[in-house]
Amino acid sequence: MTAGVGVVAKLGAAQTLAWASSYYLPAVLANAMAAELGLSTAWVFVAFSLGLLVSGFCGPLSGRLIDAQGGHRVLPASNVLFAVSLAALGMASGPASLVLSWLLMGVAMSCGLYEAAFSTLARIYGSEARRAITGITLIAGFASTIGWPLTAWLEVSYGWRTACFVWAATHLALCLPLNLSLPRGRHAPAASAAASRSAPAKARQRWMMAALAFVFAGTWFGSTSMAAHLPRVLQEAGASLPAAIAAAALVGPAQVAARVLEFWLMRRVAPVTSAQVATLAHPAGVGLLLAAGAPAAPFFTVAHGAGNGVMTIANGTLPLHFFGPGGYGLRQGVLMMPARFLQAGAPFAFDLLLASFGTAALCVTAAFGLASFVVLGLLRGHIKPGT
């Protein structure tokens, strides 16, 4: 137990810093980057989206490497890639170098964020990794809480380039030693078992993979759309700017609170049950917001944040629940490819929907949530977990 706590603490701390210095970086630095480079802010977000696409393409390879070599080797390599890409970003002089920096960052994200961390834990703990997966998401749930203020302070005090250099140094000085100290995985991939499955069993597994990939892609589309547009959505519903920002700030605490509840309930509730409840949270919040308008803004953000917090855990626990630890890394990378692709386009797609339909655009994200609930129900009813 003590060793497990140590692994979760190390990996959770490394994940917090990795998310803060990559996924959450453009929200703070995009305007300053664009202004100094003589570009529109859209350029920065296009480069970021291209990085997410690269992350999706490279995810299966990163997962395969973790299956074969273990996270104690792949995660430290990601820290070197993060450091190099952040240093390159800090030295960017125009659109080409900006895009190239984010493309390299995409490679780093493919082998250094949650999917890689979940795969590492599956290799260390096998089928018992659910508790550890929840633990690191509890810690890394504070990535934006820590990252945004720290990045903003660095940018205001020393400039955005120095902020990138400081984050690069952080990967080498803090994250690299933490990931190097992770134990070797004991649970090797079970390739022979997969090869010996009958044709019906393989077809069933392909259906399960497609179903889970849909669930992850749909929920990530909603999550990323809200991350990019939540204050604007609340203003469209009638909230003032201060009220919208105050309500949006409830997402983070709601995510962490839901993860604490998941941690407490996990011995009593199957992962698919908590995931189904989570998929309904966003649609329920949308219904309240569309019906009541601005007064329901805090309820909407809390519901959305809670559902998003649990679904982050489900991204790691559902593949483990349905397929077991064998070949987990490769499977996780394949499952998350559609999610990464939708995530890359979500801010732009939802912006168009919001401009055209106002708050009614939320019907699209709510529909993804409801459809995910139905698909998880089909998985529960027709598939035996662990096969």
ABEGO torsion letter per residue (X at the ends): XAAAAAAAAAAAAAAAAAAAABAAAAAAAAAAAAAAAGBBAAAAAAAAAAAAAAAAAAAAAAAAAAAAAEAAAAAAAAAAAAAAAAAAAAABABAAAAAAAAAAAAAAAAAABAAAAAAAAAAAAEAAAAAAAAAAAAAAAAAAAAAAAAAAAAAAAAEAAAAAAAAAAAAAAAAAAAAAABBBBABBBBAAAAAABBAAAAAAAAAAAAAAAAAAAAAAAAAAAAAAAAAAAAAAAGBBAAAAAAAAAAAAAAAAAAAAAAAAAAAABBAAAAAAAAAAAAAAAAAAAAAAEAAAAAAAAAAAAAAAAAAAAAAAAAAAAAAEABGAAAAAAAAAAAAAAAAAAAAAAAAAAAAAAEAAAAAAAAAAAAAAAAAAAAAAAABBBGX
